[in-house]
Amino acid sequence: MKIYNYKDLSEQKIKELCLRQQEDDRSIAETVQEIISQVKARGDLALFDYAKAFDKVALQKIFLDKQELDNLSQSIPVEAKKAIDQAYQNIRKFHAAQINPEEIIETMPGVNCWREARPIERVGLYIPGGTAVLPSTFLMLAIPAMLAGCKEIIVCSPPQSDGKTNCYLAYCAKLLGIDKIFLAGGAQAIAAMAYGSESIPKTDKIFGPGNRYVTTAKQAIQSSTLTAIDMPAGPSEVLVLADESANPAFLAADLLAQAEHGTDSQSILVCTDPDIIRKTIEEINLQLDALPRKDIAAKAIENSYTLLVSSVEEGMKFSNLYAPEHLIIATEKYKALVPLILNAGSVFLGNLTPESAGDYASGTNHTLPTSGFARSYSGVSVDSFVKKITFQHISPQGLRNIGPTVETLAAAEGLQAHQNAISIRLKN
């Protein structure tokens, strides 16, 4: 990992450190546009072709039904089943607390205004496959969708080499009451959920993380269809802010946990103590050798860096500029730093709170904004799966109270019909 000293950095260099890898975005965009065009024109046939080209499997059909999922789920190990059950309960409990009806507000006598939530009717969930299959993502997306009351939940995930899905996703589907998983991955899955195919219904909003092809596809369909997306969630990232109270072994484990996601992941250590930085890098080298995904993690660490700062407050200033997906506050002084956090997807406080807890089972959602989008996006929640519709009702007293104000403003804007809509009622 490269080591920088914050006080030696120019404003331009700081901006560069906050950028994510983007060197091949143009070629990715061109590839994604071709995939979208093919799926839009050829539907299921394109999905079969891409499964053969990208997933190296000749599919016989594009989905697994309830019976097939039930059969696959039988092979899940007992301990894994218990862990998924516990994660399900925690995630459901946290997200259920987000459902709160809003009050009716009387803005002036006789004028009542309020909002009511309505579920998005048909949502698409993308569950990544590739180098790691993520049952945790299935739970993170499907649970709030169910709590929101979405009528139809479409699930896409890349097929395995046997043309199936794994027992973990199958068990999640059974637990969640989802009867079908479509075997489509990458940009082609996003295109299918955006435009629809013979088998996959068109959805109203698409959710789920993925690589840069998936992210680029989501951004492309949002600008060209009526299908919305949750956020531009690309390669994963973590920023760890630490001081002298941090444990270097813990820091190394947290940085490597992020690095093993993919070679384009980014793990950043911002620290006030040069000795902690040195010991953490030593720990990274020790722990790296024991990882099954060593090559992936090593490449990500090579593209990551550490930053020496004079204080945790200075470190937080940089963190807010970077706007990390995951922010770990590895210090005993974390309570004082909470009010300073402006931009972050999800925050992990103290030396005993690893990002892994939020990734799997603490209850918070792990589908989060990356690439600096934490400046303007929130992570997935129940709110992501609903629309908020405003209502108002005006009584005779309310019309008399508000009428003159509306008439005056409408006249000032030169909108006579707007003024008349009030005046004709006041005359009656």
C-alpha positions in Angstrom: 0.0 0.0 0.0 1.2 3.5 -0.8 1.6 5.8 2.2 0.8 9.5 2.0 1.1 12.3 4.5 -2.0 14.6 4.5 0.0 17.8 5.3 2.2 17.2 2.2 -0.7 16.9 -0.3 -1.9 19.6 -2.6 -5.6 20.2 -3.1 -5.3 18.6 -6.5 -3.7 15.5 -5.1 -6.4 15.1 -2.5 -9.0 15.3 -5.3 -7.1 12.6 -7.2 -7.0 10.3 -4.1 -10.8 10.6 -3.9 -11.3 9.4 -7.4 -12.1 5.8 -8.2 -10.7 3.7 -11.0 -12.3 5.0 -14.3 -9.7 4.3 -17.0 -11.8 1.9 -19.0 -15.2 3.3 -18.5 -15.6 4.2 -22.2 -15.0 0.6 -23.4 -17.3 -0.7 -20.7 -20.1 1.7 -21.8 -19.8 0.5 -25.4 -19.9 -3.2 -24.4 -22.9 -2.5 -22.2 -24.8 -0.6 -24.9 -24.4 -3.6 -27.2 -25.6 -6.0 -24.6 -28.7 -3.8 -23.9 -29.5 -3.6 -27.6 -29.2 -7.3 -28.1 -31.5 -8.1 -25.1 -34.0 -5.5 -26.1 -34.1 -6.9 -29.7 -33.8 -10.6 -29.0 -35.1 -11.2 -25.5 -34.5 -14.7 -24.1 -32.4 -15.7 -27.1 -29.8 -13.1 -26.2 -29.9 -14.2 -22.5 -29.1 -17.8 -23.6 -26.3 -16.6 -25.8 -24.8 -14.4 -23.0 -25.0 -17.3 -20.5 -23.0 -19.4 -22.8 -20.5 -16.6 -23.6 -20.0 -15.2 -20.1 -21.1 -17.9 -17.7 -19.9 -20.8 -19.8 -23.1 -22.7 -19.4 -25.7 -23.8 -22.0 -29.0 -23.2 -20.3 -32.0 -25.3 -21.0 -34.4 -22.7 -19.6 -34.1 -19.3 -18.2 -35.4 -19.8 -14.6 -35.7 -22.2 -11.7 -39.2 -22.8 -10.3 -40.4 -23.4 -6.8 -39.9 -27.1 -6.8 -36.4 -26.8 -8.2 -35.5 -24.2 -5.6 -37.0 -26.3 -2.8 -34.9 -29.3 -3.9 -31.7 -27.3 -4.1 -32.3 -25.8 -0.7 -32.3 -29.2 1.0 -28.5 -29.5 0.6 -27.7 -26.4 2.7 -25.5 -27.1 5.7 -27.2 -26.9 9.1 -25.0 -24.2 10.4 -25.4 -22.1 7.3 -29.2 -22.5 7.6 -29.1 -21.3 11.2 -26.9 -18.3 10.2 -29.2 -17.3 7.4 -32.2 -17.6 9.7 -30.6 -15.3 12.3 -29.5 -12.8 9.7 -33.1 -12.8 8.3 -34.6 -12.1 11.8 -32.1 -9.2 12.5 -32.5 -7.6 9.0 -36.3 -7.9 9.2 -36.4 -6.4 12.7 -34.3 -3.4 11.7 -36.2 -2.6 8.5 -39.7 -3.2 10.0 -39.0 -0.3 12.4 -38.8 2.0 9.3 -42.5 1.7 8.6 -44.1 4.7 10.3 -47.3 6.3 9.1 -47.0 10.1 8.9 -49.3 12.5 10.7 -52.0 14.7 9.1 -50.8 18.3 9.3 -53.2 21.2 9.5 -51.2 23.9 7.8 -53.9 26.5 8.6 -57.5 26.0 9.9 -59.4 23.9 7.5 -56.4 22.9 5.3 -55.1 19.4 6.0 -52.0 17.9 4.2 -50.4 14.5 4.6 -48.4 11.8 2.9 -49.0 8.1 2.4 -46.7 5.4 1.2 -47.6 3.1 -1.7 -45.4 0.2 -2.7 -43.6 0.1 -6.1 -45.6 -2.7 -7.8 -42.9 -4.7 -9.6 -39.3 -4.6 -8.5 -36.2 -6.3 -9.9 -33.5 -7.6 -7.6 -30.0 -8.4 -8.9 -28.1 -10.9 -6.8 -24.4 -11.0 -8.0 -22.6 -14.2 -8.8 -19.2 -14.2 -10.5 -16.4 -14.8 -8.1 -18.7 -14.8 -5.0 -22.3 -15.7 -4.6 -24.1 -13.5 -2.1 -27.2 -14.9 -0.2 -26.8 -11.9 2.1 -27.6 -9.5 -0.7 -30.8 -11.6 -1.4 -31.9 -11.0 2.2 -30.9 -7.3 2.1 -33.0 -6.6 -1.0 -36.0 -8.9 -0.6 -36.8 -8.3 3.0 -37.4 -4.5 2.7 -39.3 -5.2 -0.6 -41.6 -7.6 1.2 -42.1 -5.2 4.1 -42.9 -2.4 1.7 -45.7 -4.6 0.1 -44.3 -4.9 -3.4 -46.7 -7.1 -5.4 -44.1 -8.7 -7.6 -40.5 -9.4 -6.9 -38.3 -10.4 -9.8 -35.0 -12.0 -8.9 -32.0 -12.4 -11.4 -28.7 -14.1 -10.6 -26.0 -15.6 -12.8 -26.2 -19.4 -13.3 -23.6 -21.7 -11.9 -21.7 -24.1 -14.2 -24.4 -26.7 -13.8 -27.1 -24.3 -15.0 -28.6 -24.0 -11.4 -28.1 -21.7 -8.5 -26.5 -22.7 -5.2 -28.2 -24.1 -2.1 -27.8 -20.8 -0.2 -29.7 -18.7 -2.7 -32.3 -21.4 -3.0 -32.8 -21.5 0.7 -33.1 -17.7 0.9 -35.8 -17.9 -1.8 -37.7 -20.5 0.2 -37.4 -18.5 3.4 -38.6 -15.3 1.6 -41.4 -17.0 -0.2 -40.0 -16.3 -3.7 -40.9 -19.0 -6.1 -38.7 -18.2 -9.1 -35.1 -17.2 -9.8 -34.1 -16.1 -13.3 -30.7 -17.3 -14.4 -29.3 -14.1 -15.9 -26.3 -12.1 -14.8 -24.4 -9.0 -15.6 -25.6 -6.2 -17.8 -27.9 -8.6 -19.7 -29.9 -9.2 -16.5 -30.3 -5.5 -15.9 -31.4 -5.0 -19.5 -34.0 -7.8 -19.2 -35.5 -6.3 -16.1 -35.6 -2.9 -17.7 -37.2 -3.9 -21.1 -38.6 -7.3 -20.3 -38.2 -10.5 -22.3 -40.3 -13.5 -23.1 -39.6 -14.9 -19.6 -38.5 -12.0 -17.5 -41.1 -9.3 -16.8 -40.3 -5.6 -17.1 -39.9 -4.0 -13.7 -40.5 -0.5 -12.4 -37.3 -0.3 -10.4 -34.1 -2.3 -10.3 -32.0 -2.9 -7.2 -28.7 -4.6 -6.4 -24.9 -4.2 -6.5 -22.5 -5.5 -9.1 -19.4 -4.8 -11.1 -18.9 -1.9 -13.4 -20.8 -3.5 -16.2 -23.8 -3.9 -14.0 -23.5 -0.3 -12.7 -23.1 1.1 -16.2 -26.1 -0.9 -17.4 -28.2 0.5 -14.5 -27.2 4.1 -15.3 -27.9 3.5 -19.0 -31.4 2.1 -18.5 -32.3 4.9 -16.0 -31.6 7.5 -18.7 -33.5 5.7 -21.5 -36.4 3.9 -19.9 -39.2 4.4 -17.3 -37.4 1.9 -15.0 -35.7 3.5 -12.0 -32.6 2.3 -10.1 -31.7 2.2 -6.5 -28.3 3.9 -6.9 -25.1 3.6 -8.9 -23.5 0.9 -6.7 -20.2 -0.2 -8.2 -17.0 -1.7 -6.9 -17.0 -1.9 -3.1 -14.9 0.3 -0.8 -14.0 1.0 2.8 -12.3 3.8 4.6 -11.0 3.0 8.1 -10.2 6.0 10.4 -7.9 5.0 13.2 -5.8 6.4 16.0 -3.4 5.1 18.6 -6.1 3.1 20.3 -6.8 0.9 17.3 -5.6 -2.7 17.0 -3.4 -3.2 13.8 -4.6 -6.8 13.4 -8.2 -5.7 13.4 -7.4 -2.9 10.9 -5.7 -5.3 8.6 -8.6 -7.8 8.8 -11.1 -5.0 7.9 -9.0 -3.8 5.0 -8.6 -7.3 3.6 -12.3 -8.1 4.1 -13.0 -5.3 1.6 -10.2 -6.1 -0.7 -11.3 -9.7 -1.3 -14.5 -8.5 -2.9 -12.7 -7.8 -6.2 -9.5 -6.4 -7.7 -11.2 -3.1 -8.2 -12.2 -2.8 -4.6 -10.5 -0.1 -2.5 -9.4 -0.3 1.1 -8.1 3.0 2.6 -6.5 3.5 6.1 -6.5 7.0 7.5 -4.6 7.1 10.7 -3.0 9.5 13.2 -0.2 7.1 14.3 2.7 6.2 11.9 3.5 3.2 14.1 -0.1 1.8 13.8 0.2 2.2 10.0 3.5 0.3 9.9 2.1 -2.5 12.1 -1.1 -2.7 10.1 0.8 -3.2 6.8 2.8 -5.9 8.5 -0.4 -7.6 9.6 -1.9 -7.3 6.1 1.1 -9.2 4.7 0.7 -11.9 7.3 -3.1 -12.3 7.0 -3.0 -12.1 3.2 -1.1 -15.4 2.9 -3.9 -17.3 4.6 -6.7 -16.1 2.3 -8.2 -18.3 -0.4 -8.8 -15.2 -2.4 -5.3 -14.0 -1.9 -4.6 -13.0 -5.5 -7.8 -10.8 -5.7 -7.2 -9.2 -2.3 -3.5 -8.5 -3.1 -4.4 -6.7 -6.3 -7.0 -4.6 -4.5 -4.5 -3.7 -1.7 -1.9 -2.7 -4.4 -4.4 -0.1 -5.7 -5.2 1.1 -2.2 -3.4 3.4 0.2 -2.9 4.8 3.7 -3.0 8.4 4.8 -1.2 9.8 7.8 -3.2 12.7 9.4 -2.4 14.9 12.4 -5.8 14.3 14.1 -8.9 12.2 13.8 -10.7 15.5 13.0 -8.4 16.0 10.0 -9.0 12.4 9.0 -12.8 12.9 9.2 -12.4 16.0 6.9 -10.7 13.7 4.3 -13.4 11.0 4.8 -16.2 13.4 4.0 -14.4 14.4 0.8 -13.9 10.8 -0.1 -17.5 9.8 0.9 -16.9 6.1 1.5 -19.4 3.3 1.0 -18.3 1.9 4.4 -16.7 4.0 7.1 -15.1 2.3 10.1 -14.2 4.5 13.1 -11.5 2.5 14.8 -11.0 4.6 17.9 -12.3 4.7 21.4 -13.3 8.4 20.8 -15.9 7.4 18.2 -18.8 9.2 19.9 -17.2 12.6 19.5 -16.7 12.0 15.8 -20.3 10.9 15.0 -21.6 14.5 14.6 -18.7 15.2 12.1 -19.7 12.5 9.7 -21.4 14.1 6.7 -20.9 11.6 3.8 -20.9 7.8 4.3 -23.0 4.9 3.2 -22.8 2.9 6.5 -20.8 3.6 9.6 -19.2 1.1 12.0 -18.3 2.5 15.4 -15.5 1.4 17.7 -12.8 -1.3 17.6 -15.2 -4.2 18.0 -17.6 -3.3 15.1 -16.2 -4.8 11.8 -17.9 -4.1 8.5 -18.6 -7.8 8.2 -21.3 -7.5 10.8 -23.2 -5.1 8.7 -22.5 -7.0 5.6 -24.3 -10.1 7.0 -26.3 -10.0 10.1 -26.4 -6.9 12.4 -29.6 -5.7 10.6 -28.5 -2.7 8.6 -28.6 -2.9 4.8 -25.4 -3.5 2.9 -26.6 -2.3 -0.5 -24.9 1.1 -0.3 -23.8 4.0 -2.5 -20.2 3.8 -3.8 -17.8 5.9 -5.9 -18.5 9.0 -3.9 -22.3 8.8 -4.4 -22.7 8.7 -0.6 -22.7 12.5 -0.9 -26.2 12.4 -2.4 -27.6 8.8 -2.0 -28.7 6.7 1.0 -28.4 2.9 1.3 -31.3 0.7 0.5 -34.2 0.8 3.0 -38.0 0.2 3.0 -38.3 3.7 1.7 -36.5 2.6 -1.4 -39.4 0.3 -2.3 -42.2 2.8 -1.9 -43.4 6.1 -3.3 -44.7 8.8 -1.0 -47.9 10.3 -2.3 -49.1 13.7 -0.9 -52.8 14.4 -0.1 -54.7 17.5 0.9 -58.3 18.3 1.9 -59.8 21.7 2.2 -63.0 22.5 4.1 -65.2 25.5 3.5 -63.4 27.3 6.4 -60.1 26.3 4.8 -61.1 27.6 1.4 -61.9 31.0 2.9 -58.6 31.1 4.7 -56.3 30.0 1.9 -58.3 31.3 -1.0 -57.1 34.9 -1.1 -53.4 33.8 -0.8 -53.7 31.5 -3.8 -55.7 34.1 -5.8 -53.0 36.7 -5.2 -50.1 34.4 -6.1 -51.8 33.1 -9.2 -52.5 36.7 -10.4 -48.9 37.7 -9.8 -47.8 34.8 -12.0 -50.3 35.7 -14.7 -52.2 32.4 -14.5 -55.8 33.4 -14.6 -57.2 29.9 -14.8 -55.4 29.0 -11.5 -57.0 32.1 -9.9 -60.4 31.2 -11.2 -60.3 27.7 -9.8 -60.3 29.4 -6.4 -62.6 32.3 -7.1 -65.4 30.2 -8.6 -65.4 28.1 -5.4 -65.4 31.1 -3.1 -68.4 32.6 -4.9 -70.3 29.4 -4.2 
